[in-house]
Amino acid sequence: MEETGLKLKDVSFQIAVNTINVPAEYHYVTIFLKGEVDVSYKAEPENTEPDKCEGWEWRKWTEIPPPDELFWSLRDARAAGFDPCGSK
């Protein structure tokens, strides 16, 4: 994951989301994958693109911000029931 400086292992497909907002002229097709951080390389993300990204932090899936604060594709994936952790 070049944006975080992390390496993943055991990567698998989870869901694909086609997010469209015509008034905003917004269209993203996002593929969500799930993987495990390869801690033999490093365990903490770093901001490798500070001009494009405010930063990275670990969060529990149940503690992700409300939908109006999320990347639209993540908001739509959650609305479709996507939960990579099986949390309830």
Biopython code that builds the backbone (N, CA, C, O; Angstrom):
import numpy as np
from Bio.PDB.StructureBuilder import StructureBuilder

atoms = [
    (1, "MET", "N", (0.846, -1.174, 0.000)),
    (1, "MET", "CA", (0.000, 0.000, 0.000)),
    (1, "MET", "C", (0.890, 1.235, 0.000)),
    (1, "MET", "O", (1.350, 1.703, 1.042)),
    (2, "GLU", "N", (1.110, 1.734, -1.179)),
    (2, "GLU", "CA", (2.087, 2.811, -1.320)),
    (2, "GLU", "C", (1.760, 4.057, -0.519)),
    (2, "GLU", "O", (2.677, 4.753, -0.083)),
    (3, "GLU", "N", (0.490, 4.363, -0.310)),
    (3, "GLU", "CA", (0.135, 5.581, 0.426)),
    (3, "GLU", "C", (0.450, 5.491, 1.912)),
    (3, "GLU", "O", (0.562, 6.519, 2.580)),
    (4, "THR", "N", (0.594, 4.281, 2.439)),
    (4, "THR", "CA", (0.828, 4.095, 3.872)),
    (4, "THR", "C", (2.225, 3.581, 4.202)),
    (4, "THR", "O", (2.652, 3.642, 5.355)),
    (5, "GLY", "N", (2.932, 3.079, 3.205)),
    (5, "GLY", "CA", (4.238, 2.481, 3.452)),
    (5, "GLY", "C", (4.149, 1.081, 4.048)),
    (5, "GLY", "O", (5.171, 0.502, 4.416)),
    (6, "LEU", "N", (2.935, 0.527, 4.149)),
    (6, "LEU", "CA", (2.760, -0.812, 4.717)),
    (6, "LEU", "C", (2.792, -1.876, 3.636)),
    (6, "LEU", "O", (2.530, -1.594, 2.467)),
    (7, "LYS", "N", (3.113, -3.095, 4.029)),
    (7, "LYS", "CA", (3.005, -4.252, 3.149)),
    (7, "LYS", "C", (1.926, -5.158, 3.725)),
    (7, "LYS", "O", (1.832, -5.337, 4.940)),
    (8, "LEU", "N", (1.111, -5.729, 2.837)),
    (8, "LEU", "CA", (0.026, -6.610, 3.268)),
    (8, "LEU", "C", (0.296, -8.041, 2.833)),
    (8, "LEU", "O", (1.053, -8.303, 1.898)),
    (9, "LYS", "N", (-0.348, -8.957, 3.545)),
    (9, "LYS", "CA", (-0.328, -10.367, 3.162)),
    (9, "LYS", "C", (-1.741, -10.911, 3.309)),
    (9, "LYS", "O", (-2.590, -10.286, 3.945)),
    (10, "ASP", "N", (-1.989, -12.058, 2.727)),
    (10, "ASP", "CA", (-3.311, -12.697, 2.774)),
    (10, "ASP", "C", (-4.412, -11.742, 2.308)),
    (10, "ASP", "O", (-5.430, -11.587, 2.982)),
    (11, "VAL", "N", (-4.206, -11.112, 1.169)),
    (11, "VAL", "CA", (-5.154, -10.133, 0.625)),
    (11, "VAL", "C", (-6.276, -10.868, -0.103)),
    (11, "VAL", "O", (-6.038, -11.814, -0.855)),
    (12, "SER", "N", (-7.517, -10.406, 0.141)),
    (12, "SER", "CA", (-8.672, -10.998, -0.541)),
    (12, "SER", "C", (-9.686, -9.919, -0.909)),
    (12, "SER", "O", (-9.800, -8.893, -0.238)),
    (13, "PHE", "N", (-10.420, -10.177, -1.995)),
    (13, "PHE", "CA", (-11.485, -9.280, -2.444)),
    (13, "PHE", "C", (-12.618, -9.282, -1.432)),
    (13, "PHE", "O", (-12.959, -10.327, -0.879)),
    (14, "GLN", "N", (-13.207, -8.101, -1.186)),
    (14, "GLN", "CA", (-14.339, -7.992, -0.270)),
    (14, "GLN", "C", (-15.608, -7.501, -0.974)),
    (14, "GLN", "O", (-16.644, -8.164, -0.911)),
    (15, "ILE", "N", (-15.534, -6.346, -1.643)),
    (15, "ILE", "CA", (-16.712, -5.775, -2.296)),
    (15, "ILE", "C", (-16.250, -4.730, -3.312)),
    (15, "ILE", "O", (-15.203, -4.105, -3.143)),
    (16, "ALA", "N", (-17.040, -4.552, -4.360)),
    (16, "ALA", "CA", (-16.822, -3.469, -5.319)),
    (16, "ALA", "C", (-18.036, -2.547, -5.233)),
    (16, "ALA", "O", (-19.175, -3.010, -5.160)),
    (17, "VAL", "N", (-17.783, -1.248, -5.242)),
    (17, "VAL", "CA", (-18.855, -0.254, -5.100)),
    (17, "VAL", "C", (-18.782, 0.724, -6.264)),
    (17, "VAL", "O", (-17.717, 1.260, -6.572)),
    (18, "ASN", "N", (-19.918, 0.949, -6.902)),
    (18, "ASN", "CA", (-20.027, 1.914, -7.983)),
    (18, "ASN", "C", (-20.773, 3.122, -7.429)),
    (18, "ASN", "O", (-21.998, 3.094, -7.309)),
    (19, "THR", "N", (-20.050, 4.169, -7.096)),
    (19, "THR", "CA", (-20.628, 5.348, -6.447)),
    (19, "THR", "C", (-20.786, 6.470, -7.469)),
    (19, "THR", "O", (-19.815, 6.912, -8.083)),
    (20, "ILE", "N", (-22.019, 6.918, -7.635)),
    (20, "ILE", "CA", (-22.319, 7.975, -8.606)),
    (20, "ILE", "C", (-23.120, 9.073, -7.923)),
    (20, "ILE", "O", (-24.088, 8.796, -7.215)),
    (21, "ASN", "N", (-22.711, 10.322, -8.138)),
    (21, "ASN", "CA", (-23.475, 11.489, -7.708)),
    (21, "ASN", "C", (-23.457, 12.452, -8.894)),
    (21, "ASN", "O", (-22.492, 13.189, -9.093)),
    (22, "VAL", "N", (-24.537, 12.436, -9.677)),
    (22, "VAL", "CA", (-24.590, 13.222, -10.908)),
    (22, "VAL", "C", (-24.464, 14.725, -10.647)),
    (22, "VAL", "O", (-23.682, 15.384, -11.332)),
    (23, "PRO", "N", (-25.209, 15.301, -9.675)),
    (23, "PRO", "CA", (-25.078, 16.746, -9.460)),
    (23, "PRO", "C", (-23.649, 17.189, -9.122)),
    (23, "PRO", "O", (-23.230, 18.286, -9.491)),
    (24, "ALA", "N", (-22.914, 16.335, -8.423)),
    (24, "ALA", "CA", (-21.533, 16.673, -8.044)),
    (24, "ALA", "C", (-20.519, 16.248, -9.115)),
    (24, "ALA", "O", (-19.317, 16.464, -8.962)),
    (25, "GLU", "N", (-21.023, 15.639, -10.207)),
    (25, "GLU", "CA", (-20.151, 15.109, -11.262)),
    (25, "GLU", "C", (-19.092, 14.184, -10.667)),
    (25, "GLU", "O", (-17.905, 14.290, -10.974)),
    (26, "TYR", "N", (-19.550, 13.281, -9.815)),
    (26, "TYR", "CA", (-18.690, 12.372, -9.061)),
    (26, "TYR", "C", (-19.003, 10.943, -9.464)),
    (26, "TYR", "O", (-20.160, 10.524, -9.420)),
    (27, "HIS", "N", (-17.986, 10.192, -9.853)),
    (27, "HIS", "CA", (-18.160, 8.777, -10.160)),
    (27, "HIS", "C", (-16.874, 8.036, -9.812)),
    (27, "HIS", "O", (-15.819, 8.291, -10.393)),
    (28, "TYR", "N", (-16.977, 7.124, -8.864)),
    (28, "TYR", "CA", (-15.851, 6.278, -8.475)),
    (28, "TYR", "C", (-16.302, 4.825, -8.483)),
    (28, "TYR", "O", (-17.386, 4.502, -7.997)),
    (29, "VAL", "N", (-15.482, 3.962, -9.028)),
    (29, "VAL", "CA", (-15.636, 2.522, -8.848)),
    (29, "VAL", "C", (-14.507, 2.127, -7.900)),
    (29, "VAL", "O", (-13.329, 2.266, -8.227)),
    (30, "THR", "N", (-14.882, 1.633, -6.726)),
    (30, "THR", "CA", (-13.902, 1.329, -5.689)),
    (30, "THR", "C", (-13.937, -0.158, -5.376)),
    (30, "THR", "O", (-15.003, -0.735, -5.161)),
    (31, "ILE", "N", (-12.777, -0.764, -5.352)),
    (31, "ILE", "CA", (-12.652, -2.178, -4.998)),
    (31, "ILE", "C", (-12.039, -2.242, -3.608)),
    (31, "ILE", "O", (-10.928, -1.762, -3.385)),
    (32, "PHE", "N", (-12.769, -2.836, -2.680)),
    (32, "PHE", "CA", (-12.288, -2.983, -1.309)),
    (32, "PHE", "C", (-11.656, -4.362, -1.145)),
    (32, "PHE", "O", (-12.250, -5.381, -1.498)),
    (33, "LEU", "N", (-10.454, -4.372, -0.608)),
    (33, "LEU", "CA", (-9.726, -5.593, -0.323)),
    (33, "LEU", "C", (-9.469, -5.669, 1.175)),
    (33, "LEU", "O", (-9.450, -4.651, 1.868)),
    (34, "LYS", "N", (-9.275, -6.866, 1.657)),
    (34, "LYS", "CA", (-8.942, -7.065, 3.064)),
    (34, "LYS", "C", (-7.624, -7.820, 3.123)),
    (34, "LYS", "O", (-7.412, -8.774, 2.375)),
    (35, "GLY", "N", (-6.750, -7.393, 4.006)),
    (35, "GLY", "CA", (-5.478, -8.070, 4.159)),
    (35, "GLY", "C", (-4.949, -7.889, 5.570)),
    (35, "GLY", "O", (-5.499, -7.135, 6.373)),
    (36, "GLU", "N", (-3.885, -8.589, 5.843)),
    (36, "GLU", "CA", (-3.224, -8.495, 7.145)),
    (36, "GLU", "C", (-1.912, -7.737, 6.968)),
    (36, "GLU", "O", (-1.172, -7.987, 6.018)),
    (37, "VAL", "N", (-1.625, -6.814, 7.879)),
    (37, "VAL", "CA", (-0.375, -6.075, 7.813)),
    (37, "VAL", "C", (0.786, -7.024, 8.070)),
    (37, "VAL", "O", (0.784, -7.776, 9.045)),
    (38, "ASP", "N", (1.774, -6.983, 7.188)),
    (38, "ASP", "CA", (2.977, -7.795, 7.357)),
    (38, "ASP", "C", (3.883, -7.077, 8.356)),
    (38, "ASP", "O", (4.663, -6.201, 7.981)),
    (39, "VAL", "N", (3.773, -7.454, 9.626)),
    (39, "VAL", "CA", (4.523, -6.775, 10.683)),
    (39, "VAL", "C", (6.017, -7.111, 10.658)),
    (39, "VAL", "O", (6.797, -6.497, 11.387)),
    (40, "SER", "N", (6.421, -8.070, 9.837)),
    (40, "SER", "CA", (7.855, -8.323, 9.694)),
    (40, "SER", "C", (8.521, -7.168, 8.944)),
    (40, "SER", "O", (9.740, -7.006, 9.001)),
    (41, "TYR", "N", (7.715, -6.369, 8.242)),
    (41, "TYR", "CA", (8.225, -5.189, 7.547)),
    (41, "TYR", "C", (8.072, -3.970, 8.452)),
    (41, "TYR", "O", (9.069, -3.371, 8.857)),
    (42, "LYS", "N", (6.852, -3.603, 8.768)),
    (42, "LYS", "CA", (6.551, -2.576, 9.774)),
    (42, "LYS", "C", (5.070, -2.635, 10.072)),
    (42, "LYS", "O", (4.289, -3.115, 9.250)),
    (43, "ALA", "N", (4.671, -2.150, 11.247)),
    (43, "ALA", "CA", (3.293, -2.297, 11.695)),
    (43, "ALA", "C", (2.494, -1.002, 11.695)),
    (43, "ALA", "O", (1.264, -1.038, 11.753)),
    (44, "GLU", "N", (3.166, 0.134, 11.631)),
    (44, "GLU", "CA", (2.466, 1.412, 11.712)),
    (44, "GLU", "C", (2.520, 2.155, 10.374)),
    (44, "GLU", "O", (3.569, 2.215, 9.733)),
    (45, "PRO", "N", (1.377, 2.723, 9.956)),
    (45, "PRO", "CA", (1.372, 3.461, 8.689)),
    (45, "PRO", "C", (2.118, 4.786, 8.803)),
    (45, "PRO", "O", (2.230, 5.364, 9.885)),
    (46, "GLU", "N", (2.624, 5.252, 7.667)),
    (46, "GLU", "CA", (3.216, 6.577, 7.606)),
    (46, "GLU", "C", (2.553, 7.334, 6.459)),
    (46, "GLU", "O", (2.039, 6.719, 5.524)),
    (47, "ASN", "N", (2.560, 8.622, 6.524)),
    (47, "ASN", "CA", (1.965, 9.444, 5.485)),
    (47, "ASN", "C", (3.012, 9.698, 4.405)),
    (47, "ASN", "O", (3.839, 10.600, 4.533)),
    (48, "THR", "N", (2.972, 8.899, 3.342)),
    (48, "THR", "CA", (3.967, 9.027, 2.283)),
    (48, "THR", "C", (3.574, 10.075, 1.241)),
    (48, "THR", "O", (4.362, 10.385, 0.348)),
    (49, "GLU", "N", (2.366, 10.620, 1.347)),
    (49, "GLU", "CA", (1.900, 11.647, 0.413)),
    (49, "GLU", "C", (1.284, 12.812, 1.187)),
    (49, "GLU", "O", (0.084, 13.055, 1.063)),
    (50, "PRO", "N", (2.069, 13.535, 1.978)),
    (50, "PRO", "CA", (1.505, 14.588, 2.829)),
    (50, "PRO", "C", (0.835, 15.733, 2.058)),
    (50, "PRO", "O", (0.015, 16.459, 2.619)),
    (51, "ASP", "N", (1.180, 15.894, 0.781)),
    (51, "ASP", "CA", (0.523, 16.930, -0.017)),
    (51, "ASP", "C", (-0.871, 16.508, -0.478)),
    (51, "ASP", "O", (-1.641, 17.340, -0.958)),
    (52, "LYS", "N", (-1.207, 15.196, -0.334)),
    (52, "LYS", "CA", (-2.511, 14.675, -0.766)),
    (52, "LYS", "C", (-3.346, 14.120, 0.385)),
    (52, "LYS", "O", (-4.550, 13.911, 0.232)),
    (53, "CYS", "N", (-2.718, 13.879, 1.532)),
    (53, "CYS", "CA", (-3.380, 13.153, 2.620)),
    (53, "CYS", "C", (-3.055, 13.808, 3.956)),
    (53, "CYS", "O", (-1.913, 14.186, 4.216)),
    (54, "GLU", "N", (-4.081, 13.938, 4.801)),
    (54, "GLU", "CA", (-3.868, 14.517, 6.131)),
    (54, "GLU", "C", (-3.148, 13.561, 7.065)),
    (54, "GLU", "O", (-2.460, 14.001, 7.986)),
    (55, "GLY", "N", (-3.292, 12.262, 6.846)),
    (55, "GLY", "CA", (-2.628, 11.287, 7.696)),
    (55, "GLY", "C", (-3.416, 9.995, 7.805)),
    (55, "GLY", "O", (-4.501, 9.865, 7.239)),
    (56, "TRP", "N", (-2.858, 9.043, 8.538)),
    (56, "TRP", "CA", (-3.464, 7.723, 8.741)),
    (56, "TRP", "C", (-3.530, 7.434, 10.229)),
    (56, "TRP", "O", (-2.677, 7.870, 11.001)),
    (57, "GLU", "N", (-4.544, 6.701, 10.614)),
    (57, "GLU", "CA", (-4.653, 6.227, 11.994)),
    (57, "GLU", "C", (-5.476, 4.957, 12.002)),
    (57, "GLU", "O", (-6.336, 4.755, 11.144)),
    (58, "TRP", "N", (-5.208, 4.100, 12.979)),
    (58, "TRP", "CA", (-5.975, 2.871, 13.144)),
    (58, "TRP", "C", (-7.265, 3.195, 13.875)),
    (58, "TRP", "O", (-7.266, 3.964, 14.836)),
    (59, "ARG", "N", (-8.356, 2.610, 13.422)),
    (59, "ARG", "CA", (-9.648, 2.756, 14.095)),
    (59, "ARG", "C", (-10.357, 1.418, 14.108)),
    (59, "ARG", "O", (-10.192, 0.606, 13.198)),
    (60, "LYS", "N", (-11.146, 1.195, 15.141)),
    (60, "LYS", "CA", (-12.024, 0.038, 15.150)),
    (60, "LYS", "C", (-13.132, 0.304, 14.139)),
    (60, "LYS", "O", (-13.575, 1.442, 13.982)),
    (61, "TRP", "N", (-13.576, -0.741, 13.457)),
    (61, "TRP", "CA", (-14.623, -0.585, 12.444)),
    (61, "TRP", "C", (-15.881, 0.039, 13.048)),
    (61, "TRP", "O", (-16.571, 0.815, 12.387)),
    (62, "THR", "N", (-16.171, -0.295, 14.276)),
    (62, "THR", "CA", (-17.367, 0.235, 14.945)),
    (62, "THR", "C", (-17.206, 1.688, 15.378)),
    (62, "THR", "O", (-18.169, 2.305, 15.834)),
    (63, "GLU", "N", (-16.000, 2.245, 15.240)),
    (63, "GLU", "CA", (-15.743, 3.627, 15.654)),
    (63, "GLU", "C", (-15.392, 4.544, 14.478)),
    (63, "GLU", "O", (-14.833, 5.623, 14.671)),
    (64, "ILE", "N", (-15.722, 4.108, 13.267)),
    (64, "ILE", "CA", (-15.480, 4.948, 12.081)),
    (64, "ILE", "C", (-16.455, 6.125, 12.130)),
    (64, "ILE", "O", (-17.582, 5.977, 12.603)),
    (65, "PRO", "N", (-16.026, 7.293, 11.645)),
    (65, "PRO", "CA", (-16.894, 8.480, 11.690)),
    (65, "PRO", "C", (-18.250, 8.274, 10.999)),
    (65, "PRO", "O", (-18.434, 7.305, 10.264)),
    (66, "PRO", "N", (-19.183, 9.177, 11.236)),
    (66, "PRO", "CA", (-20.508, 9.061, 10.619)),
    (66, "PRO", "C", (-20.421, 9.189, 9.092)),
    (66, "PRO", "O", (-19.445, 9.721, 8.563)),
    (67, "PRO", "N", (-21.452, 8.694, 8.390)),
    (67, "PRO", "CA", (-21.424, 8.668, 6.927)),
    (67, "PRO", "C", (-21.091, 9.999, 6.252)),
    (67, "PRO", "O", (-20.395, 10.010, 5.236)),
    (68, "ASP", "N", (-21.565, 11.100, 6.787)),
    (68, "ASP", "CA", (-21.320, 12.392, 6.127)),
    (68, "ASP", "C", (-19.847, 12.825, 6.194)),
    (68, "ASP", "O", (-19.465, 13.800, 5.547)),
    (69, "GLU", "N", (-19.025, 12.117, 6.963)),
    (69, "GLU", "CA", (-17.595, 12.436, 7.066)),
    (69, "GLU", "C", (-16.713, 11.444, 6.297)),
    (69, "GLU", "O", (-15.488, 11.563, 6.309)),
    (70, "LEU", "N", (-17.334, 10.472, 5.631)),
    (70, "LEU", "CA", (-16.578, 9.418, 4.957)),
    (70, "LEU", "C", (-16.414, 9.682, 3.466)),
    (70, "LEU", "O", (-17.212, 10.391, 2.855)),
    (71, "PHE", "N", (-15.360, 9.096, 2.889)),
    (71, "PHE", "CA", (-15.215, 8.988, 1.444)),
    (71, "PHE", "C", (-16.495, 8.337, 0.939)),
    (71, "PHE", "O", (-16.947, 7.341, 1.505)),
    (72, "TRP", "N", (-17.086, 8.886, -0.120)),
    (72, "TRP", "CA", (-18.410, 8.431, -0.549)),
    (72, "TRP", "C", (-18.483, 6.934, -0.813)),
    (72, "TRP", "O", (-19.490, 6.305, -0.489)),
    (73, "SER", "N", (-17.455, 6.359, -1.384)),
    (73, "SER", "CA", (-17.488, 4.918, -1.660)),
    (73, "SER", "C", (-17.513, 4.095, -0.378)),
    (73, "SER", "O", (-18.173, 3.057, -0.330)),
    (74, "LEU", "N", (-16.808, 4.535, 0.659)),
    (74, "LEU", "CA", (-16.853, 3.835, 1.937)),
    (74, "LEU", "C", (-18.230, 3.982, 2.569)),
    (74, "LEU", "O", (-18.758, 3.033, 3.148)),
    (75, "ARG", "N", (-18.800, 5.154, 2.457)),
    (75, "ARG", "CA", (-20.165, 5.370, 2.958)),
    (75, "ARG", "C", (-21.136, 4.407, 2.279)),
    (75, "ARG", "O", (-21.964, 3.785, 2.944)),
    (76, "ASP", "N", (-21.035, 4.283, 0.948)),
    (76, "ASP", "CA", (-21.948, 3.399, 0.212)),
    (76, "ASP", "C", (-21.700, 1.927, 0.535)),
    (76, "ASP", "O", (-22.643, 1.139, 0.604)),
    (77, "ALA", "N", (-20.438, 1.557, 0.730)),
    (77, "ALA", "CA", (-20.134, 0.169, 1.093)),
    (77, "ALA", "C", (-20.732, -0.171, 2.455)),
    (77, "ALA", "O", (-21.303, -1.247, 2.635)),
    (78, "ARG", "N", (-20.602, 0.732, 3.395)),
    (78, "ARG", "CA", (-21.189, 0.491, 4.729)),
    (78, "ARG", "C", (-22.700, 0.425, 4.646)),
    (78, "ARG", "O", (-23.321, -0.410, 5.303)),
    (79, "ALA", "N", (-23.310, 1.306, 3.836)),
    (79, "ALA", "CA", (-24.774, 1.299, 3.671)),
    (79, "ALA", "C", (-25.257, -0.019, 3.062)),
    (79, "ALA", "O", (-26.385, -0.444, 3.311)),
    (80, "ALA", "N", (-24.396, -0.667, 2.259)),
    (80, "ALA", "CA", (-24.734, -1.961, 1.660)),
    (80, "ALA", "C", (-24.483, -3.128, 2.610)),
    (80, "ALA", "O", (-24.707, -4.285, 2.252)),
    (81, "GLY", "N", (-24.013, -2.818, 3.835)),
    (81, "GLY", "CA", (-23.785, -3.857, 4.835)),
    (81, "GLY", "C", (-22.366, -4.364, 4.902)),
    (81, "GLY", "O", (-22.095, -5.324, 5.623)),
    (82, "PHE", "N", (-21.448, -3.750, 4.172)),
    (82, "PHE", "CA", (-20.050, -4.191, 4.199)),
    (82, "PHE", "C", (-19.463, -4.004, 5.588)),
    (82, "PHE", "O", (-19.547, -2.924, 6.172)),
    (83, "ASP", "N", (-18.875, -5.057, 6.103)),
    (83, "ASP", "CA", (-18.221, -5.052, 7.406)),
    (83, "ASP", "C", (-17.070, -6.043, 7.367)),
    (83, "ASP", "O", (-17.285, -7.240, 7.556)),
    (84, "PRO", "N", (-15.844, -5.567, 7.125)),
    (84, "PRO", "CA", (-14.723, -6.489, 6.984)),
    (84, "PRO", "C", (-14.352, -7.228, 8.265)),
    (84, "PRO", "O", (-13.606, -8.206, 8.222)),
    (85, "CYS", "N", (-14.862, -6.772, 9.391)),
    (85, "CYS", "CA", (-14.506, -7.377, 10.680)),
    (85, "CYS", "C", (-15.606, -8.270, 11.246)),
    (85, "CYS", "O", (-15.388, -8.961, 12.241)),
    (86, "GLY", "N", (-16.771, -8.263, 10.630)),
    (86, "GLY", "CA", (-17.881, -9.034, 11.163)),
    (86, "GLY", "C", (-18.408, -8.467, 12.470)),
    (86, "GLY", "O", (-18.997, -9.193, 13.271)),
    (87, "SER", "N", (-18.195, -7.140, 12.697)),
    (87, "SER", "CA", (-18.638, -6.488, 13.941)),
    (87, "SER", "C", (-20.146, -6.298, 13.927)),
    (87, "SER", "O", (-20.765, -6.161, 12.872)),
    (88, "LYS", "N", (-20.698, -6.295, 15.076)),
    (88, "LYS", "CA", (-22.145, -6.011, 15.211)),
    (88, "LYS", "C", (-22.349, -5.063, 16.346)),
    (88, "LYS", "O", (-23.483, -4.687, 16.641)),
]
sb = StructureBuilder()
sb.init_structure("model")
sb.init_model(0)
sb.init_chain("A")
sb.init_seg("    ")
for serial, (resi, resn, name, xyz) in enumerate(atoms, 1):
    if name == "N":
        sb.init_residue(resn, " ", resi, " ")
    sb.init_atom(name, np.array(xyz, "f"), 0.0, 1.0, " ", f" {name:<3s}", serial, name[0])
structure = sb.get_structure()
